[in-house]
Amino acid sequence: QSRCSTSQPACIRRETMSTGIRKKKKGGKKPVDPFTRKDWYDIQAPAFFSTRKVGKTLVNRTAGTKIASDYLKGRVVTVCLADLQSNEDYAYSNIRLRVEEVQGRNCLTNFHGMVFTTDKVKSMVRKWQTLIECHIDVKTSD
């Protein structure tokens, strides 16, 4: 059953009035593919890794005051250490690289952090064992 009964002509009036209101707009802007305004940049790992080429990233083209390299700087990329060292023994750790500089179409990165994969962490932590965490500040020569 509908909520309106035949004794309420107001409901019928609303239905007949709303049918003539909807009109479709003709013309207007055509949809533009957003990937036509983007450029691909190569991501390069620091020199101490055996594989320098990490991958590619996408960024909007430079237009007006918006410069593409400003959008690239500060991006953090996560890469498996096994891919960087070409050795599957290091598959349990992920390396974070941060884009520091853009030269042409190349993004130069710097080490930003390291994280173990969840399955490696779960295999290291066992029941009835003591977990010791420590944080150490390390000074490097570079």
Rosetta constraint file for C-alpha pairs under 8 A:
AtomPair CA 4 CA 8 HARMONIC 6.50 0.50
AtomPair CA 4 CA 11 HARMONIC 6.39 0.50
AtomPair CA 8 CA 12 HARMONIC 7.52 0.50
AtomPair CA 9 CA 13 HARMONIC 6.26 0.50
AtomPair CA 10 CA 14 HARMONIC 6.36 0.50
AtomPair CA 11 CA 15 HARMONIC 6.51 0.50
AtomPair CA 12 CA 16 HARMONIC 6.44 0.50
AtomPair CA 13 CA 17 HARMONIC 6.08 0.50
AtomPair CA 14 CA 18 HARMONIC 6.14 0.50
AtomPair CA 15 CA 19 HARMONIC 6.73 0.50
AtomPair CA 16 CA 20 HARMONIC 7.63 0.50
AtomPair CA 17 CA 21 HARMONIC 7.16 0.50
AtomPair CA 18 CA 22 HARMONIC 7.30 0.50
AtomPair CA 34 CA 38 HARMONIC 7.29 0.50
AtomPair CA 37 CA 60 HARMONIC 5.89 0.50
AtomPair CA 37 CA 61 HARMONIC 5.82 0.50
AtomPair CA 38 CA 58 HARMONIC 6.43 0.50
AtomPair CA 38 CA 59 HARMONIC 5.38 0.50
AtomPair CA 38 CA 60 HARMONIC 4.29 0.50
AtomPair CA 38 CA 61 HARMONIC 5.23 0.50
AtomPair CA 39 CA 58 HARMONIC 5.78 0.50
AtomPair CA 39 CA 59 HARMONIC 5.56 0.50
AtomPair CA 39 CA 60 HARMONIC 6.22 0.50
AtomPair CA 39 CA 61 HARMONIC 5.93 0.50
AtomPair CA 40 CA 56 HARMONIC 6.37 0.50
AtomPair CA 40 CA 57 HARMONIC 5.68 0.50
AtomPair CA 40 CA 58 HARMONIC 4.82 0.50
AtomPair CA 40 CA 59 HARMONIC 6.66 0.50
AtomPair CA 40 CA 105 HARMONIC 7.62 0.50
AtomPair CA 41 CA 56 HARMONIC 5.47 0.50
AtomPair CA 41 CA 57 HARMONIC 5.34 0.50
AtomPair CA 41 CA 58 HARMONIC 6.38 0.50
AtomPair CA 41 CA 59 HARMONIC 7.67 0.50
AtomPair CA 41 CA 105 HARMONIC 4.99 0.50
AtomPair CA 41 CA 106 HARMONIC 5.80 0.50
AtomPair CA 41 CA 107 HARMONIC 6.72 0.50
AtomPair CA 42 CA 53 HARMONIC 7.34 0.50
AtomPair CA 42 CA 54 HARMONIC 7.66 0.50
AtomPair CA 42 CA 55 HARMONIC 5.95 0.50
AtomPair CA 42 CA 56 HARMONIC 4.49 0.50
AtomPair CA 42 CA 57 HARMONIC 6.52 0.50
AtomPair CA 42 CA 105 HARMONIC 6.16 0.50
AtomPair CA 42 CA 106 HARMONIC 4.83 0.50
AtomPair CA 42 CA 107 HARMONIC 5.96 0.50
AtomPair CA 43 CA 53 HARMONIC 6.23 0.50
AtomPair CA 43 CA 54 HARMONIC 5.48 0.50
AtomPair CA 43 CA 55 HARMONIC 5.28 0.50
AtomPair CA 43 CA 56 HARMONIC 5.49 0.50
AtomPair CA 43 CA 57 HARMONIC 7.00 0.50
AtomPair CA 43 CA 106 HARMONIC 5.98 0.50
AtomPair CA 43 CA 107 HARMONIC 4.80 0.50
AtomPair CA 43 CA 108 HARMONIC 6.48 0.50
AtomPair CA 43 CA 109 HARMONIC 7.29 0.50
AtomPair CA 44 CA 52 HARMONIC 5.24 0.50
AtomPair CA 44 CA 53 HARMONIC 4.76 0.50
AtomPair CA 44 CA 54 HARMONIC 5.55 0.50
AtomPair CA 44 CA 55 HARMONIC 7.44 0.50
AtomPair CA 44 CA 106 HARMONIC 6.78 0.50
AtomPair CA 44 CA 107 HARMONIC 5.94 0.50
AtomPair CA 44 CA 108 HARMONIC 5.30 0.50
AtomPair CA 44 CA 109 HARMONIC 6.19 0.50
AtomPair CA 45 CA 49 HARMONIC 6.84 0.50
AtomPair CA 45 CA 51 HARMONIC 7.34 0.50
AtomPair CA 45 CA 52 HARMONIC 4.78 0.50
AtomPair CA 45 CA 53 HARMONIC 6.28 0.50
AtomPair CA 45 CA 54 HARMONIC 6.17 0.50
AtomPair CA 45 CA 84 HARMONIC 7.96 0.50
AtomPair CA 45 CA 97 HARMONIC 7.33 0.50
AtomPair CA 45 CA 108 HARMONIC 6.70 0.50
AtomPair CA 45 CA 109 HARMONIC 5.57 0.50
AtomPair CA 45 CA 110 HARMONIC 7.08 0.50
AtomPair CA 46 CA 52 HARMONIC 6.72 0.50
AtomPair CA 46 CA 108 HARMONIC 7.28 0.50
AtomPair CA 46 CA 109 HARMONIC 6.07 0.50
AtomPair CA 46 CA 110 HARMONIC 5.91 0.50
AtomPair CA 46 CA 111 HARMONIC 7.38 0.50
AtomPair CA 47 CA 52 HARMONIC 6.73 0.50
AtomPair CA 49 CA 84 HARMONIC 5.85 0.50
AtomPair CA 49 CA 85 HARMONIC 5.96 0.50
AtomPair CA 50 CA 84 HARMONIC 6.16 0.50
AtomPair CA 50 CA 85 HARMONIC 5.19 0.50
AtomPair CA 50 CA 86 HARMONIC 7.15 0.50
AtomPair CA 51 CA 83 HARMONIC 7.39 0.50
AtomPair CA 51 CA 84 HARMONIC 4.99 0.50
AtomPair CA 51 CA 85 HARMONIC 6.19 0.50
AtomPair CA 51 CA 86 HARMONIC 7.06 0.50
AtomPair CA 52 CA 84 HARMONIC 7.31 0.50
AtomPair CA 54 CA 79 HARMONIC 7.48 0.50
AtomPair CA 54 CA 84 HARMONIC 7.41 0.50
AtomPair CA 59 CA 68 HARMONIC 6.50 0.50
AtomPair CA 59 CA 71 HARMONIC 7.23 0.50
AtomPair CA 59 CA 72 HARMONIC 7.16 0.50
AtomPair CA 60 CA 68 HARMONIC 6.18 0.50
AtomPair CA 61 CA 67 HARMONIC 7.45 0.50
AtomPair CA 61 CA 68 HARMONIC 5.70 0.50
AtomPair CA 62 CA 66 HARMONIC 5.73 0.50
AtomPair CA 62 CA 67 HARMONIC 4.63 0.50
AtomPair CA 62 CA 68 HARMONIC 4.93 0.50
AtomPair CA 63 CA 67 HARMONIC 6.67 0.50
AtomPair CA 66 CA 70 HARMONIC 7.84 0.50
AtomPair CA 67 CA 71 HARMONIC 7.10 0.50
AtomPair CA 68 CA 72 HARMONIC 6.55 0.50
AtomPair CA 69 CA 73 HARMONIC 6.24 0.50
AtomPair CA 69 CA 102 HARMONIC 6.12 0.50
AtomPair CA 71 CA 75 HARMONIC 7.92 0.50
AtomPair CA 72 CA 99 HARMONIC 6.76 0.50
AtomPair CA 72 CA 102 HARMONIC 7.64 0.50
AtomPair CA 72 CA 107 HARMONIC 7.73 0.50
AtomPair CA 73 CA 98 HARMONIC 7.85 0.50
AtomPair CA 73 CA 99 HARMONIC 5.15 0.50
AtomPair CA 73 CA 100 HARMONIC 5.56 0.50
AtomPair CA 73 CA 101 HARMONIC 6.41 0.50
AtomPair CA 73 CA 102 HARMONIC 7.42 0.50
AtomPair CA 74 CA 98 HARMONIC 5.90 0.50
AtomPair CA 74 CA 99 HARMONIC 5.28 0.50
AtomPair CA 74 CA 100 HARMONIC 6.37 0.50
AtomPair CA 75 CA 98 HARMONIC 5.63 0.50
AtomPair CA 75 CA 99 HARMONIC 5.45 0.50
AtomPair CA 76 CA 96 HARMONIC 6.40 0.50
AtomPair CA 76 CA 97 HARMONIC 5.56 0.50
AtomPair CA 76 CA 98 HARMONIC 4.41 0.50
AtomPair CA 76 CA 99 HARMONIC 6.51 0.50
AtomPair CA 76 CA 112 HARMONIC 7.77 0.50
AtomPair CA 77 CA 96 HARMONIC 5.57 0.50
AtomPair CA 77 CA 97 HARMONIC 5.13 0.50
AtomPair CA 77 CA 98 HARMONIC 6.26 0.50
AtomPair CA 77 CA 99 HARMONIC 7.97 0.50
AtomPair CA 78 CA 94 HARMONIC 6.40 0.50
AtomPair CA 78 CA 95 HARMONIC 5.64 0.50
AtomPair CA 78 CA 96 HARMONIC 4.48 0.50
AtomPair CA 78 CA 97 HARMONIC 6.33 0.50
AtomPair CA 79 CA 83 HARMONIC 7.29 0.50
AtomPair CA 79 CA 84 HARMONIC 7.50 0.50
AtomPair CA 79 CA 94 HARMONIC 5.59 0.50
AtomPair CA 79 CA 95 HARMONIC 5.26 0.50
AtomPair CA 79 CA 96 HARMONIC 6.36 0.50
AtomPair CA 79 CA 97 HARMONIC 7.62 0.50
AtomPair CA 80 CA 84 HARMONIC 6.77 0.50
AtomPair CA 80 CA 90 HARMONIC 7.99 0.50
AtomPair CA 80 CA 91 HARMONIC 6.41 0.50
AtomPair CA 80 CA 92 HARMONIC 7.84 0.50
AtomPair CA 80 CA 93 HARMONIC 6.21 0.50
AtomPair CA 80 CA 94 HARMONIC 4.41 0.50
AtomPair CA 80 CA 95 HARMONIC 5.98 0.50
AtomPair CA 81 CA 85 HARMONIC 6.08 0.50
AtomPair CA 81 CA 90 HARMONIC 5.73 0.50
AtomPair CA 81 CA 91 HARMONIC 6.21 0.50
AtomPair CA 81 CA 92 HARMONIC 7.84 0.50
AtomPair CA 81 CA 93 HARMONIC 5.84 0.50
AtomPair CA 81 CA 94 HARMONIC 5.57 0.50
AtomPair CA 81 CA 95 HARMONIC 5.97 0.50
AtomPair CA 82 CA 86 HARMONIC 5.51 0.50
AtomPair CA 82 CA 87 HARMONIC 4.98 0.50
AtomPair CA 82 CA 88 HARMONIC 4.99 0.50
AtomPair CA 82 CA 89 HARMONIC 6.74 0.50
AtomPair CA 82 CA 90 HARMONIC 4.75 0.50
AtomPair CA 82 CA 91 HARMONIC 4.81 0.50
AtomPair CA 82 CA 93 HARMONIC 7.84 0.50
AtomPair CA 83 CA 87 HARMONIC 7.00 0.50
AtomPair CA 83 CA 88 HARMONIC 7.69 0.50
AtomPair CA 83 CA 91 HARMONIC 7.98 0.50
AtomPair CA 85 CA 90 HARMONIC 7.93 0.50
AtomPair CA 87 CA 91 HARMONIC 7.85 0.50
AtomPair CA 92 CA 116 HARMONIC 5.83 0.50
AtomPair CA 92 CA 117 HARMONIC 5.41 0.50
AtomPair CA 92 CA 119 HARMONIC 7.92 0.50
AtomPair CA 92 CA 120 HARMONIC 6.01 0.50
AtomPair CA 93 CA 114 HARMONIC 6.87 0.50
AtomPair CA 93 CA 115 HARMONIC 5.76 0.50
AtomPair CA 93 CA 116 HARMONIC 4.33 0.50
AtomPair CA 93 CA 117 HARMONIC 5.74 0.50
AtomPair CA 94 CA 114 HARMONIC 5.72 0.50
AtomPair CA 94 CA 115 HARMONIC 5.23 0.50
AtomPair CA 94 CA 116 HARMONIC 6.01 0.50
AtomPair CA 94 CA 117 HARMONIC 6.82 0.50
AtomPair CA 95 CA 111 HARMONIC 7.58 0.50
AtomPair CA 95 CA 112 HARMONIC 7.61 0.50
AtomPair CA 95 CA 113 HARMONIC 5.96 0.50
AtomPair CA 95 CA 114 HARMONIC 4.55 0.50
AtomPair CA 95 CA 115 HARMONIC 6.51 0.50
AtomPair CA 96 CA 111 HARMONIC 6.37 0.50
AtomPair CA 96 CA 112 HARMONIC 5.13 0.50
AtomPair CA 96 CA 113 HARMONIC 4.94 0.50
AtomPair CA 96 CA 114 HARMONIC 5.91 0.50
AtomPair CA 96 CA 115 HARMONIC 7.93 0.50
AtomPair CA 97 CA 109 HARMONIC 5.75 0.50
AtomPair CA 97 CA 110 HARMONIC 5.48 0.50
AtomPair CA 97 CA 111 HARMONIC 4.85 0.50
AtomPair CA 97 CA 112 HARMONIC 5.04 0.50
AtomPair CA 97 CA 113 HARMONIC 7.12 0.50
AtomPair CA 98 CA 109 HARMONIC 5.14 0.50
AtomPair CA 98 CA 110 HARMONIC 5.37 0.50
AtomPair CA 98 CA 111 HARMONIC 6.44 0.50
AtomPair CA 98 CA 112 HARMONIC 5.71 0.50
AtomPair CA 99 CA 107 HARMONIC 6.11 0.50
AtomPair CA 99 CA 108 HARMONIC 5.76 0.50
AtomPair CA 99 CA 109 HARMONIC 4.26 0.50
AtomPair CA 99 CA 110 HARMONIC 6.53 0.50
AtomPair CA 100 CA 107 HARMONIC 7.50 0.50
AtomPair CA 100 CA 108 HARMONIC 5.98 0.50
AtomPair CA 100 CA 109 HARMONIC 5.37 0.50
AtomPair CA 100 CA 110 HARMONIC 6.50 0.50
AtomPair CA 101 CA 107 HARMONIC 5.98 0.50
AtomPair CA 101 CA 108 HARMONIC 5.19 0.50
AtomPair CA 101 CA 109 HARMONIC 6.98 0.50
AtomPair CA 102 CA 106 HARMONIC 5.78 0.50
AtomPair CA 102 CA 107 HARMONIC 4.57 0.50
AtomPair CA 102 CA 108 HARMONIC 6.03 0.50
AtomPair CA 103 CA 107 HARMONIC 6.44 0.50
AtomPair CA 103 CA 108 HARMONIC 7.46 0.50
AtomPair CA 116 CA 120 HARMONIC 6.35 0.50
AtomPair CA 116 CA 121 HARMONIC 6.42 0.50
AtomPair CA 117 CA 121 HARMONIC 6.45 0.50
AtomPair CA 118 CA 122 HARMONIC 6.14 0.50
AtomPair CA 119 CA 123 HARMONIC 6.17 0.50
AtomPair CA 120 CA 124 HARMONIC 6.31 0.50
AtomPair CA 121 CA 125 HARMONIC 6.36 0.50
AtomPair CA 122 CA 126 HARMONIC 7.56 0.50
AtomPair CA 125 CA 129 HARMONIC 7.46 0.50
AtomPair CA 125 CA 131 HARMONIC 7.20 0.50
